[in-house]
Amino acid sequence: MSLLEIKNLALDFLAGEASLRAVDGVSLHIESGETVCLVGESGCGKSVTALSIARLVPAPPARYVSGEIFLNDRDVLKMSKTELQLIRGGVVGYVFQEPGSSLNPVFRVGAQIKESLKLHQPGNATDVEVIRLLKLVGIPAPESRIKDYPFQMSGGMQQRVMIAMALASKPKLLVADEPTTALDVTIQAQILDLLRDLKQRLGMAILLITHNLGIVGDMADRVAVMYAGQIVELAPARELLRRPLHPYTRALMASVPKLSGGAARLTAIPGNVPGIGHFPPGCRFAPRCPIAKPECSNANPELVEVEPQRWVRCPFWK
């Protein structure tokens, strides 16, 4: 069985008496040592799906309606609070968006990493182990940086501290949610290189969440494209980048800036991602789709395997 297997997950958010569907029938698996990228615009449900892996979306206001999440052959949705504490960090580690907001500003970074060690590896909760982790993620002079507060570090260094905290308990799956957000291009490349290196050295799997298709080719083994709470395309990374099938994936690819071609205007996808509770009838991408037909508004298409290992939620993908 896969390291992670999500089966038909549905999650709602409660708003008064209304129940708004945020994740709708998502199925995804990740093998040991594999990197899967979850791609889509902001508001598509990527982060909610990723947080659901360890049931980090608080319920209420969320409600796990249906589905299964198997992590190490155990259903997360049936775990007790004590069991959840063991897998959070111990089996799956998280690197959240914007490290400056995720790190506690009043504690030294060494103390914050040590707190993670105390929870899952109390015997290793020492300065020596913290220094080793800081070296592992490429922070220079870790013996002195262990005493720094987050504000004394650059954005790139803060992100490395977040990765060190996630690795402290030796997880089998690392969830990196937009790990290069708000970083300049050079630091982005360094963080991605670090993730690739750590994956090889530690043998862990990675779920990388991003809206930037430009980094997918360098990182991913497989790609899942998400739109309005559903996966609309799932394929090996090289195949998807070479020949995207779903109209939404094609539109995302067309909107990536190109280094050649002069100062031509960027291609944009018209409209916006619909908010939860405001999904259109039928295909959710139809109002923005350049090839939409009248029948697209009648029924929401199923995710179908149209070629070996290629799944698409569109009957007009050819």
C-alpha positions in Angstrom: 0.0 0.0 0.0 1.1 3.6 -0.7 2.7 5.7 2.1 -0.3 8.1 1.7 -3.6 7.3 0.1 -6.5 9.7 0.1 -9.8 8.2 -1.1 -12.7 10.3 -2.1 -12.2 13.0 0.6 -14.9 15.5 1.1 -14.6 18.3 3.6 -17.1 21.1 4.4 -16.8 24.4 6.3 -19.8 25.3 8.5 -21.1 28.9 8.1 -24.1 29.3 10.3 -26.6 26.7 9.2 -24.9 26.4 5.7 -22.4 23.7 4.9 -19.9 24.8 2.2 -17.9 22.2 0.3 -14.2 23.1 0.1 -12.7 19.7 -0.9 -14.9 17.5 -3.1 -14.1 13.9 -3.8 -10.3 14.2 -3.8 -8.3 11.0 -4.3 -4.5 11.0 -4.3 -1.7 8.6 -3.4 2.0 9.1 -2.7 4.6 6.4 -2.7 7.6 6.2 -0.4 10.4 8.4 -1.8 8.1 10.1 -4.4 7.6 13.8 -5.0 4.1 14.9 -5.9 3.2 18.5 -6.8 -0.3 19.8 -6.0 -0.8 22.7 -8.4 -3.6 25.3 -8.8 -4.5 29.0 -8.3 -5.1 30.4 -4.8 -8.4 29.2 -3.4 -8.5 25.9 -5.2 -8.3 23.8 -2.0 -4.7 22.8 -2.1 -3.7 23.8 1.4 -7.0 22.5 3.0 -6.3 19.1 1.3 -2.8 19.0 2.6 -3.7 20.0 6.1 -6.4 17.3 6.1 -3.7 14.6 5.9 -2.9 15.0 9.6 -6.4 16.4 10.4 -5.0 19.8 11.1 -8.1 21.6 9.8 -10.1 22.2 13.0 -13.5 20.6 13.2 -15.6 22.6 13.7 -15.7 24.9 11.7 -14.6 22.1 9.3 -16.5 18.8 8.9 -14.9 15.7 7.4 -17.9 14.5 5.4 -16.7 11.4 3.8 -13.6 9.5 2.5 -10.5 7.9 3.9 -7.0 9.1 4.5 -4.6 6.2 4.9 -1.1 7.2 6.3 1.2 4.2 6.9 -1.8 1.9 6.4 -3.9 3.6 9.1 -7.0 5.8 8.6 -6.3 9.2 10.0 -10.0 10.1 10.1 -10.5 7.3 12.7 -7.6 8.2 14.9 -7.9 9.4 18.5 -6.3 12.7 19.6 -3.4 10.8 21.1 -2.7 8.9 17.9 -2.9 12.1 15.9 -0.2 13.7 18.1 2.1 10.8 17.2 1.7 11.1 13.5 1.9 14.9 13.4 5.6 15.4 13.0 6.4 11.8 13.6 5.1 10.5 10.3 4.2 13.7 8.4 6.0 17.0 8.8 4.8 20.3 7.5 6.6 23.4 6.2 4.0 26.1 6.2 3.8 29.3 4.1 5.6 32.4 5.2 8.0 31.3 7.8 8.1 34.7 9.4 4.4 34.2 10.4 4.9 30.5 11.4 7.9 30.9 13.7 7.2 32.3 17.2 8.9 35.7 17.4 9.6 35.6 21.2 11.5 32.3 21.3 15.0 31.6 19.9 15.0 29.3 16.9 17.0 26.6 18.7 14.4 26.4 21.4 11.6 26.0 18.8 13.4 23.2 17.1 14.1 21.6 20.4 10.4 21.7 21.3 9.7 19.6 18.2 12.4 17.1 19.4 10.9 16.9 22.9 7.5 15.8 21.4 8.8 13.0 19.2 12.4 12.2 20.2 12.9 13.3 23.8 16.2 11.5 24.0 17.6 13.7 21.2 16.3 17.1 22.5 19.8 18.5 22.9 21.7 21.5 21.5 24.0 19.0 19.7 21.0 17.6 17.7 19.6 21.1 17.0 23.0 22.1 15.6 23.1 19.0 13.5 19.7 19.8 12.0 20.7 23.4 11.3 23.8 22.0 9.5 21.7 19.6 7.6 19.6 22.4 6.1 22.6 24.5 5.3 22.6 27.2 7.9 26.2 28.6 8.4 27.7 28.9 11.9 24.8 26.9 13.5 26.5 27.1 16.9 25.8 30.8 17.1 22.6 30.9 15.0 20.9 28.5 17.5 20.6 31.5 19.8 19.0 33.9 17.2 15.4 35.1 17.3 13.5 34.7 14.0 13.7 38.5 13.3 17.5 38.2 13.2 17.3 35.9 10.2 16.5 36.5 6.5 13.5 34.9 4.9 15.6 32.2 3.4 17.2 31.3 6.7 13.8 31.3 8.4 12.5 28.9 5.8 15.5 26.6 6.5 14.7 26.7 10.2 11.1 25.6 9.4 12.5 22.7 7.3 14.8 21.8 10.2 11.8 21.7 12.6 9.8 19.5 10.2 12.8 17.1 9.9 13.5 16.9 13.6 11.2 13.9 14.1 12.3 12.2 10.9 9.0 12.1 9.1 8.3 9.8 6.2 6.3 12.5 4.3 7.2 16.2 4.1 4.4 18.5 3.1 5.8 21.8 1.8 3.1 24.4 1.3 4.4 27.1 -1.0 7.9 26.9 0.6 9.3 29.6 -1.8 6.5 32.2 -1.3 7.9 35.7 -0.6 11.5 34.7 -1.3 13.6 36.2 -4.1 14.4 34.0 -7.1 17.9 33.0 -5.9 16.7 31.9 -2.5 13.8 30.1 -4.1 16.3 28.0 -6.1 18.4 27.3 -3.0 15.3 26.1 -1.0 14.2 23.8 -3.9 17.8 22.4 -4.2 17.7 21.8 -0.5 14.5 19.9 -0.6 15.8 17.7 -3.5 19.0 17.0 -1.6 17.1 16.1 1.6 14.8 13.8 -0.2 17.7 11.8 -1.6 19.6 11.7 1.6 16.7 10.9 3.9 14.6 8.8 1.6 11.4 10.7 2.4 8.4 11.5 0.2 7.4 15.1 -0.5 4.0 16.7 -1.2 4.9 20.1 -2.7 2.1 22.6 -3.0 2.5 25.4 -5.4 0.8 27.7 -8.0 4.1 28.0 -9.9 4.3 25.5 -12.8 7.8 26.7 -13.4 9.2 24.6 -10.5 7.2 21.5 -11.2 9.5 20.1 -13.9 12.5 20.3 -11.6 10.9 18.7 -8.6 7.9 16.4 -9.3 7.5 12.8 -10.2 3.8 13.3 -10.6 1.5 16.3 -10.7 -2.1 16.8 -9.5 -3.8 19.9 -10.8 -6.6 21.2 -8.6 -9.5 23.5 -9.3 -12.5 24.5 -7.2 -12.0 21.7 -4.6 -11.5 18.9 -7.2 -8.5 17.3 -8.9 -9.0 18.0 -12.7 -5.8 16.3 -14.0 -3.3 13.8 -12.6 -0.3 12.7 -14.6 3.5 12.0 -14.5 5.2 15.4 -14.5 7.1 15.1 -17.8 4.0 13.9 -19.6 1.8 16.7 -18.2 4.3 19.4 -19.0 4.9 18.1 -22.5 1.2 17.7 -23.3 -1.3 19.1 -20.8 -4.8 17.7 -21.5 -7.3 19.5 -19.3 -8.2 23.1 -20.5 -7.4 24.5 -17.0 -3.9 22.9 -17.1 -3.3 24.3 -20.6 -4.3 27.7 -19.4 -2.0 27.5 -16.4 0.9 26.5 -18.7 0.1 29.3 -21.1 0.2 31.9 -18.3 3.8 31.0 -17.3 6.2 33.8 -18.3 8.7 32.9 -21.1 12.2 34.1 -21.2 12.1 34.4 -25.0 9.7 36.2 -27.2 10.3 39.8 -26.2 7.9 41.9 -24.1 4.6 40.3 -25.2 1.6 40.6 -22.9 1.2 37.7 -20.5 -1.6 35.3 -21.2 -4.1 35.4 -18.3 -7.0 33.1 -17.4 -10.2 35.2 -17.5 -12.3 35.4 -14.4 -11.5 34.1 -10.9 -11.7 30.8 -9.0 -15.2 30.5 -7.6 -15.5 30.7 -3.9 -16.8 27.8 -1.8 -20.5 27.8 -1.8 -20.6 29.5 -5.2 -19.5 26.7 -7.6 -21.3 26.9 -10.9 -23.5 24.0 -12.1 -21.8 21.3 -14.2 -18.1 21.7 -14.9 -16.7 24.2 -12.4 -14.2 25.5 -15.0 -16.7 26.0 -17.7 -17.3 29.8 -17.1 -13.6 30.4 -17.7 -13.0 27.6 -20.3 -12.1 28.6 -23.9 -13.6 25.3 -25.3 -16.7 25.1 -23.1 -19.8 23.7 -24.8 -23.5 24.2 -23.7 -23.6 20.7 -22.2 -20.7 21.5 -19.9 -23.2 23.3 -17.6 -25.4 20.2 -17.2 -23.2 17.8 -15.3 -19.9 17.8 -13.4 -17.6 15.4 -15.3 -15.9 12.5 -13.6 -12.1 12.1 -13.3 -11.4 9.5 -15.9 -8.2 7.6 -16.9 -7.9 8.6 -20.5 -4.4 7.2 -21.0 -2.2 5.0 -18.9 -1.5 6.9 -15.7 -3.3 10.0 -17.0 -6.5 11.1 -15.4 -8.6 14.1 -16.7 -11.9 15.6 -15.6 -13.1 16.8 -19.0 -14.8 14.9 -21.8 -13.5 17.3 -24.4 -9.8 17.1 -23.6 -8.7 15.9 -27.1 
